[in-house]
Amino acid sequence: PMQLYWGGREARDLYGLDLAERWQHEHPNFAVVPVLSNAVPDDPWPGRRGFVHAAMLADHPNLTGFEVYACGSVLMVEAAVPAFIAQGLEEQFCFSDAFVAAKVAPAPSVTD
């Protein structure tokens, strides 16, 4: 089975969640687990809260035999990858893509 743990700070950050939920209904071997890290206590969010990698680790305390693809901020990837390995994930089965901001080209100078 394949599971997509999808984290965001607030519910509005989970763009396209309806599509992932549709995949879940169409494919019995696929599940989506949305997780919010910054939902305020009175937020009506009915789902998981906290860090997305922590939710995955709670659901899967032994990652032996798993493959993990971690994509997100540099801080998330730097926190998640060692935690996954500590819970049995073999390094060769841990793939990551840290999102970094692109450099902005300097504005052209105006000369007379």
SVG drawing of the C-alpha trace seen along z (x, -y; Angstrom):
<svg xmlns="http://www.w3.org/2000/svg" viewBox="-15 -60 39 65">
<polyline fill="none" stroke="black" stroke-width="0.4" points="0.0,0.0 1.0,-3.6 0.3,-6.4 0.6,-10.1 1.2,-12.0 0.5,-15.6 1.4,-18.4 0.6,-22.0 0.5,-24.8 -3.2,-25.5 -6.0,-23.7 -5.7,-26.2 -2.1,-25.0 -3.4,-21.5 -4.1,-22.5 -5.5,-19.7 -6.5,-17.6 -9.8,-16.8 -7.9,-15.2 -5.8,-13.1 -9.0,-12.1 -10.6,-11.1 -7.5,-8.8 -8.1,-7.3 -11.6,-6.4 -10.7,-5.1 -7.6,-3.0 -7.9,-0.6 -4.1,-0.5 -3.8,-4.3 -4.4,-6.5 -3.9,-10.1 -3.2,-11.4 -3.5,-15.2 -1.7,-16.8 -1.7,-20.4 1.2,-21.8 -0.1,-25.2 -3.9,-24.8 -5.0,-27.0 -6.8,-25.1 -10.3,-26.4 -9.8,-25.4 -12.5,-23.0 -10.0,-20.8 -11.1,-17.2 -7.8,-15.6 -4.3,-15.1 -2.2,-17.8 1.5,-18.3 4.5,-17.7 3.7,-15.5 6.8,-13.3 5.8,-12.8 2.4,-11.5 4.0,-9.1 6.4,-7.9 3.5,-7.4 1.7,-5.3 4.8,-3.3 7.1,-2.8 9.2,-0.3 10.1,-1.5 12.1,1.6 11.2,2.6 9.6,-0.7 10.5,-3.3 10.1,-6.9 10.0,-10.0 10.2,-13.1 9.5,-16.4 9.2,-19.8 11.1,-22.5 14.8,-22.1 14.0,-22.1 11.3,-19.4 13.6,-17.1 16.5,-17.7 14.3,-16.7 12.5,-13.8 15.2,-11.8 17.3,-11.1 14.1,-10.2 13.0,-7.8 16.4,-6.1 16.3,-5.8 13.1,-3.9 14.5,-1.3 14.4,-2.9 17.4,-1.9 19.3,-4.9 19.1,-3.6 15.3,-3.6 15.1,-7.2 14.7,-9.7 14.3,-13.5 13.7,-16.7 14.1,-19.8 12.4,-22.9 14.6,-25.9 13.8,-29.4 15.1,-30.3 17.6,-33.1 16.0,-36.3 17.9,-37.9 18.9,-41.5 16.9,-44.2 18.6,-45.6 20.3,-48.9 19.0,-51.9 21.7,-54.0 21.4,-57.2"/>
</svg>
